[in-house]
Amino acid sequence: MMAEGGAETEEEVRNKLQELVDKLYHFRDHYFETHGVEDAIRKQYDVKEELEQTIALMDETDDAWKNKAFFLMLKGKALNVTPNYCPDAEEVLSKAVKLDPGLVEGWNQLGEVYWKKMDVIAAKTCFLGALNHCKNKVSLRNLSMVMRQQRSQDADENSRNIMDSVKQAKQAVQMDTRDGTSWYILGNAYLSLFFCTGQNPKISQQALNAYVQAERVDKTASSNPDLHLNRATLCKYEENYQGALDGFSRAAALEPSWTEPVMREEQLLDYLGRLNGLLSNKGKIRGKRLQNMLSSLNPSLLGHYGSSGGLQLKLLGALQPGKNPGCVVLGRVVFSLVPEERVPL
């Protein structure tokens, strides 16, 4: 409804501006629903072009609205659509929260700007500020990311930060179980917990389950290169090498300018190539030395494991995939191969 004299009401202006910014973010987040993976290299350019059009349309708004907090917040949010730090976004969002300190979305957007600026302390302050006004999933999941980036000389403090990160991410998921981003961030929190607390297989599975749930409830999660890279990292650790290679390859395809997935895939292929070579030639051990090693494999070396509790000596070829209860094997180490990242397997 138009106000008297044909001027737009404040609610109409708000709705129009909100629709413009929502459309911009929908274009970014659903890009691969209308474009093929082969267009991934163009995504950032296309989003930037869409951003310029959005800002131009927003600037057509009557000057009377341009110093209002909600306008500045939405303009800052639009400028913050790109993955890189934007000083203009920081400027207008800072003005927005000064004009309206209770503007929760403004604090969240400003926190994300500081995050991109790698100012972790300022980002944390913004997310906590938003939570002081209103408990919301965006602040909780962003705080989860911040907690994982806080580094200390105290190992116990680092562990507490990781545990807090998991706690915040869980709360975000509980607030909206249909939010794929919250599930993805919970997966990342479990991933960090897995590697910082002794590689408990249950935690690894919780991370994988969270990534699966992210894709199940939100189809745009499948277009997140970080999700594929992080899941591939777990797959590699668990020696699911095909899953790891698929993940690195998918991440590289979705973000062609990102060099890390390509590097990690190449490292894994090199590792597997060397591993296959060493397996096929028995660690390059030949002739008499190999025969001596084999002949020394006497069951007496098993000690009490060879004669107690009904354990049965089995050849490697007789073992089944998975657990083999009641079985014991005897062998010699013929080679050792260390992966690039030095994570113990």
C-alpha positions in Angstrom: 0.0 0.0 0.0 1.3 3.5 -0.9 1.3 6.3 1.6 -0.7 9.5 0.9 0.8 11.4 -2.0 2.4 8.3 -3.5 5.4 8.1 -1.2 6.5 4.6 0.0 5.9 3.8 3.6 8.9 2.8 5.8 7.7 -0.8 5.8 7.6 -0.9 2.0 11.1 0.5 1.8 12.3 -2.1 4.3 10.7 -4.9 2.4 12.1 -3.7 -1.0 15.6 -3.4 0.4 15.4 -6.7 2.2 14.3 -8.4 -1.1 17.2 -6.9 -3.0 19.7 -8.3 -0.5 18.0 -11.6 -0.1 18.1 -12.0 -3.9 21.8 -11.3 -3.9 22.5 -13.9 -1.3 20.2 -16.4 -3.0 22.2 -15.9 -6.2 25.4 -16.6 -4.4 24.3 -19.6 -2.4 22.3 -21.3 -5.1 24.7 -20.5 -7.9 25.3 -24.1 -8.9 21.5 -24.7 -9.3 21.6 -22.5 -12.4 25.2 -23.0 -13.4 27.4 -26.0 -14.0 30.6 -26.8 -12.1 32.5 -25.8 -15.2 31.3 -22.2 -14.5 32.8 -22.3 -11.0 35.7 -20.1 -12.1 33.2 -17.4 -13.0 31.3 -17.5 -9.8 33.1 -14.7 -7.9 32.9 -12.5 -11.0 29.2 -13.1 -11.4 28.5 -12.5 -7.7 30.5 -9.2 -7.8 28.4 -8.1 -10.9 25.2 -9.0 -9.0 26.5 -7.0 -6.0 27.1 -3.9 -8.1 23.6 -4.1 -9.5 22.2 -4.5 -6.0 24.1 -1.5 -4.6 23.0 0.6 -7.5 19.3 -0.2 -6.9 19.7 0.4 -3.2 21.3 3.8 -3.8 18.1 4.8 -5.7 16.3 4.8 -2.3 15.3 8.3 -1.1 18.1 10.0 0.8 16.0 10.3 3.9 16.4 6.5 4.5 20.2 6.3 3.8 21.3 7.2 7.3 18.8 4.8 9.0 20.3 1.8 10.8 18.4 -0.8 8.9 19.5 0.7 5.5 23.2 0.8 6.5 22.9 -2.8 7.9 21.5 -4.1 4.7 24.0 -2.2 2.5 26.8 -3.6 4.7 25.4 -7.1 4.4 25.3 -6.7 0.6 28.9 -5.5 0.5 29.8 -8.5 2.8 28.6 -11.1 0.2 32.1 -11.7 -1.2 34.5 -14.1 0.6 37.1 -11.3 1.1 37.3 -8.5 3.6 35.6 -5.3 2.5 36.5 -2.1 4.3 33.3 -0.4 3.0 31.2 -3.1 4.7 33.1 -2.5 8.0 32.4 1.2 7.8 28.7 1.1 7.1 28.0 -1.8 9.5 29.9 0.1 12.3 27.6 3.1 11.7 24.5 0.8 11.7 25.2 -0.7 15.2 26.2 2.7 16.6 22.8 4.0 15.5 21.0 0.9 16.8 23.0 -1.1 19.3 20.2 -3.7 19.4 20.5 -4.5 15.7 21.5 -8.2 16.1 22.0 -8.9 12.3 24.2 -5.8 12.1 26.4 -7.2 14.9 26.6 -10.6 13.2 27.5 -9.1 9.8 30.1 -6.8 11.4 31.6 -9.9 13.2 31.9 -11.7 9.9 33.7 -8.7 8.4 36.2 -8.8 11.3 36.5 -12.5 10.8 37.5 -12.0 7.2 39.9 -9.3 8.3 41.4 -12.0 10.7 40.6 -9.9 13.7 39.4 -12.7 15.9 39.0 -10.7 19.1 36.8 -8.0 17.4 34.8 -10.8 15.7 34.2 -12.5 19.0 33.1 -9.2 20.7 30.5 -8.7 17.9 29.0 -12.2 18.2 28.9 -12.0 22.0 27.3 -8.5 21.6 24.6 -10.0 19.4 23.9 -12.8 21.8 23.6 -10.3 24.7 20.6 -8.8 22.8 19.1 -12.1 21.5 20.0 -15.8 21.4 20.3 -16.7 17.7 21.8 -19.5 15.6 24.0 -17.2 13.5 25.9 -15.7 16.5 26.2 -19.2 18.1 27.7 -20.9 15.0 30.0 -18.0 14.3 31.2 -17.9 17.9 31.9 -21.6 17.4 34.3 -20.8 14.6 35.9 -18.0 16.6 36.5 -20.3 19.6 38.4 -22.7 17.5 40.7 -20.0 16.3 41.7 -18.8 19.7 45.2 -20.0 20.3 47.0 -20.2 23.7 50.3 -21.5 25.0 48.2 -23.6 27.4 47.2 -26.9 25.8 44.4 -27.3 28.4 43.0 -23.9 27.5 43.0 -24.8 23.8 41.1 -28.0 24.5 38.5 -26.0 26.5 38.1 -23.6 23.6 37.5 -26.6 21.2 34.9 -28.0 23.7 33.2 -24.6 23.9 33.2 -24.5 20.1 31.3 -27.8 20.0 28.9 -26.6 22.6 28.1 -23.4 20.7 27.6 -25.3 17.4 25.3 -27.8 19.1 23.2 -25.0 20.4 22.9 -23.4 16.9 21.8 -26.8 15.5 19.2 -27.2 18.3 17.7 -23.8 17.4 17.2 -24.9 13.8 17.8 -28.5 12.8 17.0 -27.6 9.2 19.9 -25.2 8.9 22.7 -26.8 6.8 25.3 -24.2 7.7 24.9 -24.9 11.4 25.4 -28.7 10.8 28.4 -27.9 8.7 30.0 -25.8 11.4 29.2 -28.5 14.0 31.0 -31.0 11.8 34.0 -28.7 11.7 33.9 -28.4 15.5 33.9 -32.2 15.9 36.8 -32.3 13.4 38.9 -30.0 15.5 37.9 -32.0 18.6 38.9 -35.2 16.9 42.5 -34.1 16.2 43.1 -32.3 19.5 41.9 -35.0 21.9 43.5 -38.2 20.7 41.6 -39.2 17.6 38.6 -40.9 19.2 36.7 -42.8 16.4 33.3 -41.8 17.9 34.2 -38.1 17.4 35.3 -38.8 13.8 31.9 -40.4 13.1 30.1 -37.5 14.7 31.9 -35.1 12.4 31.0 -37.2 9.3 27.4 -37.5 10.4 27.2 -33.7 10.8 28.5 -33.2 7.3 26.0 -35.8 5.9 23.2 -34.0 7.8 24.3 -30.6 6.4 23.8 -31.9 2.8 20.6 -33.7 3.7 18.8 -30.6 5.0 20.3 -28.0 2.7 21.1 -28.7 -0.9 23.5 -25.7 -1.1 25.8 -27.5 1.4 26.9 -29.8 -1.5 28.3 -26.7 -3.1 30.5 -25.8 -0.2 34.2 -26.6 -1.0 35.2 -26.4 2.6 32.8 -29.1 3.5 34.3 -31.4 0.9 37.9 -30.6 1.9 37.3 -31.2 5.6 35.4 -34.4 5.1 38.2 -35.6 2.7 40.7 -34.9 5.5 38.8 -37.3 7.8 38.5 -39.9 5.0 42.2 -39.8 4.4 42.9 -40.3 8.1 40.6 -43.3 8.2 42.3 -44.6 5.1 39.2 -44.2 3.0 41.4 -43.1 0.2 38.7 -43.0 -2.6 36.5 -40.8 -0.4 39.4 -38.5 0.3 40.4 -38.2 -3.4 36.7 -37.6 -4.4 36.5 -34.9 -1.7 39.7 -33.1 -2.7 38.7 -33.2 -6.3 35.2 -31.8 -5.6 36.5 -29.0 -3.5 39.0 -28.0 -6.3 36.2 -28.1 -8.9 33.9 -25.9 -6.8 36.6 -23.3 -6.0 39.2 -23.4 -8.9 41.3 -20.5 -7.4 41.8 -22.5 -4.2 45.2 -24.3 -4.4 45.0 -26.3 -1.2 42.6 -29.1 -2.5 44.7 -29.6 -5.6 47.9 -29.8 -3.5 46.3 -32.2 -1.0 45.0 -34.4 -3.8 48.5 -34.5 -5.5 50.1 -35.3 -2.1 47.7 -38.2 -1.5 48.2 -39.6 -5.0 52.0 -39.5 -4.5 51.7 -41.1 -1.1 49.5 -43.9 -2.5 51.8 -44.4 -5.5 54.8 -44.9 -3.2 52.7 -47.1 -0.8 51.6 -49.3 -3.7 55.2 -49.6 -5.0 56.5 -50.6 -1.6 53.7 -53.1 -1.1 54.3 -54.7 -4.5 58.1 -55.2 -3.9 57.9 -56.0 -0.2 59.6 -52.8 0.9 62.5 -53.4 -1.5 63.7 -56.3 0.7 65.2 -59.0 -1.4 66.5 -62.6 -1.3 68.2 -64.0 1.7 67.3 -61.1 4.0 63.6 -61.6 3.3 63.8 -65.3 3.8 65.6 -64.8 7.2 62.8 -62.4 8.2 60.1 -65.0 7.2 61.9 -67.9 8.9 62.1 -66.0 12.2 58.4 -65.7 12.4 58.0 -68.3 15.1 54.7 -68.5 17.0 56.7 -68.6 20.3 57.3 -64.9 19.7 53.7 -64.3 20.6 54.3 -65.1 24.2 51.1 -65.4 26.3 49.1 -64.1 23.3 49.8 -67.4 21.5 48.5 -69.7 24.2 45.8 -67.9 26.1 42.1 -67.2 25.8 41.4 -69.2 22.8 43.3 -66.9 20.4 43.9 -68.4 17.0 46.9 -67.6 14.8 45.7 -66.5 11.4 47.4 -65.6 8.1 46.8 -62.1 6.9 45.0 -63.5 3.9 42.5 -65.2 6.1 41.4 -62.1 7.9 38.1 -60.4 7.0 37.4 -56.7 6.5 36.5 -55.1 9.9 37.0 -56.7 13.3 38.4 -60.2 13.6 37.8 -61.3 17.3 39.8 -64.1 18.7 42.5 -63.9 16.0 46.2 -63.0 16.4 48.7 -62.3 13.6 52.5 -62.3 13.7 54.7 -60.3 11.4 57.7 -58.1 10.7 57.8 -54.5 9.7 59.4 -54.2 6.3 58.9 -50.5 5.6 57.5 -47.3 7.1 55.9 -44.5 5.0 55.0 -41.2 6.6 52.2 -39.0 5.1 53.0 -35.4 4.4 51.0 -33.8 7.2 52.6 -36.1 9.8 49.3 -37.1 11.4 49.8 -40.5 13.0 47.7 -43.3 11.5 
